[in-house]
């Protein structure tokens, strides 16, 4: 596929793919991201494509990309929820200082964005390495490192305030 053919496909189908995803999620930014990712993947595989049914392929790719996004988000939420709560038996049996510290940390962590919080907790609570987290969440190592850096900056800033 030549660059001009790809541009024609992009011009012809981008808006309809974006609308299709927008109707599924009501999130314009997500719909745009998913549509862009589909066309990026299409360009990467341009040498292996058949000229027929490109439109069907794009819709299939968009659906899969959207579903993968929600699965990843669900895993991040589930992981954060598992490690975010203070266990009641720890509060009953624990030291008062430990309880205060945990409540302070819980408050600080609640201010983190979901992405940064889940990566931070996976690393600190479960002891996963950056590459293990990247593999588990389907992210690049650089993306996980960036989220960890953002989490640490926020935690240090907030811990200094309180």
GROMACS elastic network, one bead per residue, 0.5 to 0.9 nm:
[ bonds ]
;  ai    aj funct       b0    kb
    1     4     6  0.82864   500
    1     5     6  0.62619   500
    1     6     6  0.67426   500
    1    43     6  0.85015   500
    1    46     6  0.55448   500
    1    47     6  0.62808   500
    1    48     6  0.88548   500
    1    49     6  0.78930   500
    1    51     6  0.85262   500
    2     5     6  0.52588   500
    2     6     6  0.63393   500
    2     7     6  0.87165   500
    2    46     6  0.82973   500
    3     6     6  0.50771   500
    3     7     6  0.61676   500
    3     8     6  0.86685   500
    3    43     6  0.88884   500
    4     7     6  0.50240   500
    4     8     6  0.62349   500
    4     9     6  0.86891   500
    5     8     6  0.51057   500
    5     9     6  0.62873   500
    5    10     6  0.86161   500
    6     9     6  0.50535   500
    6    10     6  0.60812   500
    6    11     6  0.85645   500
    6    39     6  0.87863   500
    6    42     6  0.86894   500
    6    43     6  0.73156   500
    6    46     6  0.84296   500
    7    11     6  0.60654   500
    7    12     6  0.84281   500
    8    11     6  0.51207   500
    8    12     6  0.59875   500
    8    13     6  0.85583   500
    9    12     6  0.50408   500
    9    13     6  0.59437   500
    9    14     6  0.77766   500
    9    54     6  0.84747   500
    9    55     6  0.86379   500
   10    13     6  0.54866   500
   10    14     6  0.52294   500
   10    15     6  0.85461   500
   10    39     6  0.71518   500
   11    14     6  0.60089   500
   11    15     6  0.77995   500
   12    15     6  0.75842   500
   12    16     6  0.81489   500
   13    16     6  0.53679   500
   13    17     6  0.61253   500
   13    18     6  0.85793   500
   13    55     6  0.73080   500
   13    58     6  0.83103   500
   14    17     6  0.52606   500
   14    18     6  0.61187   500
   14    19     6  0.86121   500
   14    32     6  0.88752   500
   14    35     6  0.65451   500
   14    36     6  0.79182   500
   14    39     6  0.80121   500
   15    18     6  0.50694   500
   15    19     6  0.60777   500
   15    20     6  0.85163   500
   15    32     6  0.88452   500
   15    35     6  0.83177   500
   16    19     6  0.50773   500
   16    20     6  0.60713   500
   16    21     6  0.87462   500
   17    20     6  0.50383   500
   17    21     6  0.64128   500
   17    22     6  0.85668   500
   17    31     6  0.81938   500
   17    32     6  0.87274   500
   17    34     6  0.86146   500
   17    35     6  0.59236   500
   17    38     6  0.88953   500
   17    58     6  0.74342   500
   17    59     6  0.65677   500
   17    62     6  0.70563   500
   18    21     6  0.53231   500
   18    22     6  0.60478   500
   18    23     6  0.86790   500
   18    28     6  0.81457   500
   18    30     6  0.88939   500
   18    31     6  0.51541   500
   18    32     6  0.56093   500
   18    33     6  0.84634   500
   18    34     6  0.74042   500
   18    35     6  0.53160   500
   18    36     6  0.84787   500
   18    62     6  0.86172   500
   19    23     6  0.60962   500
   19    24     6  0.86420   500
   19    28     6  0.85855   500
   19    31     6  0.71725   500
   19    32     6  0.86635   500
   20    23     6  0.53977   500
   20    24     6  0.66763   500
   20    31     6  0.79969   500
   20    59     6  0.82113   500
   20    62     6  0.84832   500
   20    63     6  0.89475   500
   21    24     6  0.50455   500
   21    25     6  0.63463   500
   21    26     6  0.79622   500
   21    27     6  0.84022   500
   21    28     6  0.85682   500
   21    30     6  0.80431   500
   21    31     6  0.50611   500
   21    32     6  0.82502   500
   21    34     6  0.74981   500
   21    35     6  0.77778   500
   21    62     6  0.72161   500
   21    63     6  0.75899   500
   21    66     6  0.73123   500
   22    25     6  0.52654   500
   22    27     6  0.58094   500
   22    28     6  0.58710   500
   22    29     6  0.86785   500
   22    30     6  0.76358   500
   22    31     6  0.50135   500
   22    32     6  0.81634   500
   23    26     6  0.56747   500
   23    27     6  0.83900   500
   23    31     6  0.86515   500
   24    27     6  0.85146   500
   24    31     6  0.87055   500
   24    66     6  0.88094   500
   25    28     6  0.82223   500
   25    30     6  0.79274   500
   25    31     6  0.75627   500
   25    66     6  0.88159   500
   26    30     6  0.85440   500
   26    31     6  0.80409   500
   27    30     6  0.53980   500
   27    31     6  0.61394   500
   27    32     6  0.87100   500
   28    31     6  0.50667   500
   28    32     6  0.61880   500
   28    33     6  0.86242   500
   29    32     6  0.51832   500
   29    33     6  0.61919   500
   29    34     6  0.86456   500
   30    33     6  0.50165   500
   30    34     6  0.60670   500
   30    35     6  0.85083   500
   30    66     6  0.85429   500
   31    34     6  0.52157   500
   31    35     6  0.61493   500
   31    36     6  0.85758   500
   31    66     6  0.83235   500
   32    35     6  0.51562   500
   32    36     6  0.60878   500
   32    37     6  0.85595   500
   33    36     6  0.51239   500
   33    37     6  0.60988   500
   33    38     6  0.86187   500
   34    37     6  0.50878   500
   34    38     6  0.62321   500
   34    39     6  0.88118   500
   34    62     6  0.63295   500
   34    63     6  0.88585   500
   34    65     6  0.62686   500
   34    66     6  0.64559   500
   34    69     6  0.86151   500
   35    38     6  0.51403   500
   35    39     6  0.64706   500
   35    40     6  0.86596   500
   35    58     6  0.86949   500
   35    61     6  0.89653   500
   35    62     6  0.64378   500
   35    65     6  0.87120   500
   36    39     6  0.52452   500
   36    40     6  0.61008   500
   36    41     6  0.86448   500
   37    41     6  0.61236   500
   37    42     6  0.84515   500
   37    61     6  0.89714   500
   37    62     6  0.82246   500
   37    65     6  0.77914   500
   38    41     6  0.51941   500
   38    42     6  0.60943   500
   38    43     6  0.86420   500
   38    58     6  0.66196   500
   38    59     6  0.87192   500
   38    61     6  0.59857   500
   38    62     6  0.59537   500
   38    65     6  0.74319   500
   39    43     6  0.60903   500
   39    44     6  0.85436   500
   39    58     6  0.77414   500
   40    43     6  0.51449   500
   40    44     6  0.62678   500
   40    45     6  0.87742   500
   41    45     6  0.62709   500
   41    46     6  0.84644   500
   41    61     6  0.86072   500
   42    45     6  0.52398   500
   42    46     6  0.58963   500
   42    49     6  0.83152   500
   42    57     6  0.89855   500
   42    58     6  0.78869   500
   42    61     6  0.88217   500
   43    47     6  0.84013   500
   44    47     6  0.79327   500
   45    48     6  0.55882   500
   45    49     6  0.66243   500
   46    49     6  0.55425   500
   46    50     6  0.88449   500
   47    50     6  0.87833   500
   49    52     6  0.85133   500
   49    54     6  0.82054   500
   50    53     6  0.76604   500
   50    54     6  0.75888   500
   51    54     6  0.64156   500
   52    55     6  0.83761   500
   53    56     6  0.52385   500
   53    57     6  0.62458   500
   53    58     6  0.86897   500
   54    58     6  0.61239   500
   54    59     6  0.87130   500
   55    58     6  0.51293   500
   55    59     6  0.63932   500
   55    60     6  0.86822   500
   56    59     6  0.52069   500
   56    60     6  0.61724   500
   56    61     6  0.85669   500
   57    60     6  0.50624   500
   57    61     6  0.60441   500
   57    62     6  0.85033   500
   58    61     6  0.50306   500
   58    62     6  0.60377   500
   58    63     6  0.85759   500
   59    63     6  0.61476   500
   59    64     6  0.86179   500
   60    63     6  0.51630   500
   60    64     6  0.62397   500
   60    65     6  0.85630   500
   61    64     6  0.51520   500
   61    65     6  0.60054   500
   61    66     6  0.84875   500
   62    65     6  0.50682   500
   62    66     6  0.60303   500
   62    67     6  0.85475   500
   63    66     6  0.51519   500
   63    67     6  0.61642   500
   63    68     6  0.85715   500
   64    67     6  0.51156   500
   64    68     6  0.60427   500
   64    69     6  0.85242   500
   65    68     6  0.51197   500
   65    69     6  0.61703   500
   65    70     6  0.88125   500
   66    69     6  0.50998   500
   66    70     6  0.64518   500
   66    71     6  0.87443   500
   67    70     6  0.52208   500
   67    71     6  0.61745   500
   67    72     6  0.86149   500
   68    71     6  0.50699   500
   68    72     6  0.61202   500
   68    73     6  0.85640   500
   69    72     6  0.52362   500
   69    73     6  0.62338   500
   69    74     6  0.86305   500
   70    74     6  0.60033   500
   70    75     6  0.85922   500
   71    74     6  0.50078   500
   71    75     6  0.62202   500
   71    76     6  0.86483   500
   72    75     6  0.51762   500
   72    76     6  0.62692   500
   72    77     6  0.87004   500
   72   137     6  0.61914   500
   72   138     6  0.76140   500
   73    76     6  0.51038   500
   73    77     6  0.61883   500
   73    78     6  0.86066   500
   73   115     6  0.86343   500
   73   137     6  0.88394   500
   74    77     6  0.51260   500
   74    78     6  0.60783   500
   74    79     6  0.85152   500
   75    78     6  0.51456   500
   75    79     6  0.60502   500
   75    80     6  0.85115   500
   75   137     6  0.76413   500
   76    79     6  0.52447   500
   76    80     6  0.61343   500
   76    81     6  0.85713   500
   76   114     6  0.74890   500
   76   115     6  0.71224   500
   76   117     6  0.88910   500
   76   118     6  0.57737   500
   76   119     6  0.81926   500
   76   137     6  0.76423   500
   77    80     6  0.51582   500
   77    81     6  0.60411   500
   77    82     6  0.86008   500
   77   114     6  0.73347   500
   77   115     6  0.87899   500
   77   118     6  0.74201   500
   78    81     6  0.51270   500
   78    82     6  0.61910   500
   78    83     6  0.88790   500
   79    82     6  0.52124   500
   79    83     6  0.65997   500
   79    84     6  0.85223   500
   79   118     6  0.64927   500
   79   121     6  0.81997   500
   79   122     6  0.76474   500
   80    83     6  0.54602   500
   80    84     6  0.57255   500
   80    85     6  0.89627   500
   80   114     6  0.77200   500
   80   117     6  0.69032   500
   80   118     6  0.50934   500
   80   119     6  0.86695   500
   80   121     6  0.70104   500
   80   122     6  0.82333   500
   81    84     6  0.51719   500
   81    85     6  0.69088   500
   81   118     6  0.88832   500
   82    85     6  0.69973   500
   83    86     6  0.81373   500
   83   118     6  0.89077   500
   83   121     6  0.70127   500
   83   122     6  0.86454   500
   83   125     6  0.73992   500
   84   106     6  0.69366   500
   84   109     6  0.81637   500
   84   110     6  0.83954   500
   84   121     6  0.83064   500
   85    88     6  0.89323   500
   85   106     6  0.77407   500
   86    89     6  0.87616   500
   86    90     6  0.73255   500
   86    91     6  0.73519   500
   86    99     6  0.86983   500
   86   102     6  0.74318   500
   86   103     6  0.78880   500
   86   106     6  0.81092   500
   87    90     6  0.53927   500
   87    91     6  0.65888   500
   88    91     6  0.50801   500
   88    92     6  0.63220   500
   88    93     6  0.87426   500
   89    92     6  0.50474   500
   89    93     6  0.60864   500
   89    94     6  0.80379   500
   90    93     6  0.52571   500
   90    94     6  0.52609   500
   90    95     6  0.87504   500
   90    99     6  0.82051   500
   91    94     6  0.52688   500
   91    95     6  0.78631   500
   91    96     6  0.82302   500
   91    98     6  0.86640   500
   91    99     6  0.62283   500
   92    95     6  0.86049   500
   94    97     6  0.84403   500
   94    98     6  0.66923   500
   94    99     6  0.67278   500
   95    98     6  0.52415   500
   95    99     6  0.63259   500
   95   100     6  0.88046   500
   96    99     6  0.50624   500
   96   100     6  0.62578   500
   96   101     6  0.86397   500
   97   100     6  0.51020   500
   97   101     6  0.61082   500
   97   102     6  0.85531   500
   98   101     6  0.50489   500
   98   102     6  0.60726   500
   98   103     6  0.85407   500
   99   102     6  0.51594   500
   99   103     6  0.61499   500
   99   104     6  0.85765   500
  100   103     6  0.51551   500
  100   104     6  0.61394   500
  100   105     6  0.86094   500
  101   104     6  0.50772   500
  101   105     6  0.61503   500
  101   106     6  0.84914   500
  102   106     6  0.59189   500
  102   107     6  0.84678   500
  103   107     6  0.61292   500
  103   108     6  0.86115   500
  104   107     6  0.51342   500
  104   108     6  0.62650   500
  104   109     6  0.86025   500
  104   159     6  0.84729   500
  104   162     6  0.84845   500
  105   109     6  0.59183   500
  105   110     6  0.83552   500
  105   155     6  0.86216   500
  105   159     6  0.83768   500
  106   109     6  0.50835   500
  106   110     6  0.59870   500
  106   111     6  0.87932   500
  107   110     6  0.51483   500
  107   111     6  0.67696   500
  108   111     6  0.54306   500
  108   112     6  0.70706   500
  108   154     6  0.83869   500
  108   155     6  0.65062   500
  108   158     6  0.64725   500
  108   159     6  0.74174   500
  109   112     6  0.52474   500
  109   113     6  0.84527   500
  109   117     6  0.64555   500
  109   151     6  0.86671   500
  109   154     6  0.89795   500
  109   155     6  0.74354   500
  110   113     6  0.78393   500
  110   114     6  0.85731   500
  110   117     6  0.79577   500
  111   114     6  0.89011   500
  111   117     6  0.87516   500
  111   154     6  0.85570   500
  112   115     6  0.81023   500
  112   116     6  0.63187   500
  112   117     6  0.56568   500
  112   150     6  0.89316   500
  112   151     6  0.67942   500
  112   154     6  0.72108   500
  112   155     6  0.81424   500
  113   116     6  0.54464   500
  113   117     6  0.60322   500
  113   118     6  0.85895   500
  113   151     6  0.83099   500
  114   117     6  0.51223   500
  114   118     6  0.60540   500
  114   119     6  0.86073   500
  115   118     6  0.54576   500
  115   119     6  0.63812   500
  115   120     6  0.86202   500
  115   147     6  0.69321   500
  116   119     6  0.53270   500
  116   120     6  0.60258   500
  116   121     6  0.85661   500
  116   144     6  0.84534   500
  116   146     6  0.86786   500
  116   148     6  0.62308   500
  116   149     6  0.85669   500
  116   150     6  0.67900   500
  116   151     6  0.53521   500
  116   152     6  0.89743   500
  117   120     6  0.51050   500
  117   121     6  0.60401   500
  117   122     6  0.84635   500
  117   147     6  0.83942   500
  117   148     6  0.84582   500
  117   151     6  0.67730   500
  118   121     6  0.52280   500
  118   122     6  0.60352   500
  118   123     6  0.85905   500
  119   122     6  0.51560   500
  119   123     6  0.62686   500
  119   124     6  0.86686   500
  119   130     6  0.85398   500
  119   133     6  0.69848   500
  119   134     6  0.89382   500
  119   144     6  0.68486   500
  119   145     6  0.89349   500
  119   147     6  0.68003   500
  119   148     6  0.64681   500
  119   151     6  0.84533   500
  120   123     6  0.52472   500
  120   124     6  0.60540   500
  120   125     6  0.80786   500
  120   147     6  0.78483   500
  120   148     6  0.58667   500
  120   151     6  0.66345   500
  120   152     6  0.82020   500
  121   124     6  0.50943   500
  121   125     6  0.51663   500
  121   126     6  0.70591   500
  121   127     6  0.85490   500
  122   125     6  0.56834   500
  122   126     6  0.51872   500
  122   127     6  0.65558   500
  122   128     6  0.58913   500
  122   129     6  0.84217   500
  122   133     6  0.70260   500
  123   126     6  0.58264   500
  123   129     6  0.61681   500
  123   130     6  0.72264   500
  123   133     6  0.75564   500
  123   148     6  0.87287   500
  124   127     6  0.53384   500
  124   128     6  0.74960   500
  125   128     6  0.81590   500
  128   131     6  0.80997   500
  128   132     6  0.58752   500
  128   133     6  0.62694   500
  129   132     6  0.51096   500
  129   133     6  0.62182   500
  129   134     6  0.85674   500
  130   133     6  0.51544   500
  130   134     6  0.61217   500
  130   135     6  0.86111   500
  130   141     6  0.64607   500
  130   142     6  0.89792   500
  130   144     6  0.64335   500
  130   145     6  0.68725   500
  130   148     6  0.88447   500
  131   135     6  0.61093   500
  131   136     6  0.85495   500
  131   140     6  0.82267   500
  131   141     6  0.58422   500
  131   144     6  0.81698   500
  132   135     6  0.50863   500
  132   136     6  0.60727   500
  132   137     6  0.86045   500
  132   141     6  0.89441   500
  133   136     6  0.50288   500
  133   137     6  0.60539   500
  133   138     6  0.81659   500
  133   139     6  0.79934   500
  133   141     6  0.81827   500
  133   144     6  0.71910   500
  134   137     6  0.53698   500
  134   138     6  0.56499   500
  134   140     6  0.56153   500
  134   141     6  0.54405   500
  134   142     6  0.86204   500
  134   143     6  0.78496   500
  134   144     6  0.60559   500
  135   138     6  0.51092   500
  135   139     6  0.64888   500
  135   140     6  0.78034   500
  135   141     6  0.83145   500
  136   139     6  0.78881   500
  137   140     6  0.88805   500
  139   142     6  0.82128   500
  139   143     6  0.63170   500
  139   144     6  0.68632   500
  140   143     6  0.52262   500
  140   144     6  0.65789   500
  140   145     6  0.87502   500
  141   144     6  0.51949   500
  141   145     6  0.61483   500
  141   146     6  0.85963   500
  142   145     6  0.50083   500
  142   146     6  0.60850   500
  142   147     6  0.86395   500
  143   146     6  0.51170   500
  143   147     6  0.63018   500
  143   148     6  0.87155   500
  144   147     6  0.51065   500
  144   148     6  0.62030   500
  144   149     6  0.86157   500
  145   148     6  0.50850   500
  145   149     6  0.61485   500
  145   150     6  0.86128   500
  146   149     6  0.50934   500
  146   150     6  0.61931   500
  146   151     6  0.85893   500
  147   150     6  0.50880   500
  147   151     6  0.61114   500
  147   152     6  0.86490   500
  148   151     6  0.50040   500
  148   152     6  0.61489   500
  148   153     6  0.85974   500
  149   152     6  0.51980   500
  149   153     6  0.61891   500
  149   154     6  0.86315   500
  150   153     6  0.52139   500
  150   154     6  0.62311   500
  150   155     6  0.86353   500
  151   154     6  0.52231   500
  151   155     6  0.60964   500
  151   156     6  0.85822   500
  152   155     6  0.50735   500
  152   156     6  0.60222   500
  152   157     6  0.84128   500
  153   156     6  0.53150   500
  153   157     6  0.61247   500
  153   158     6  0.86412   500
  154   157     6  0.51032   500
  154   158     6  0.60904   500
  154   159     6  0.84380   500
  155   158     6  0.51829   500
  155   159     6  0.58442   500
  155   160     6  0.83735   500
  156   159     6  0.51754   500
  156   160     6  0.61040   500
  156   161     6  0.87684   500
  157   160     6  0.53301   500
  157   161     6  0.66179   500
  158   161     6  0.51217   500
  158   162     6  0.65979   500
  159   162     6  0.55196   500
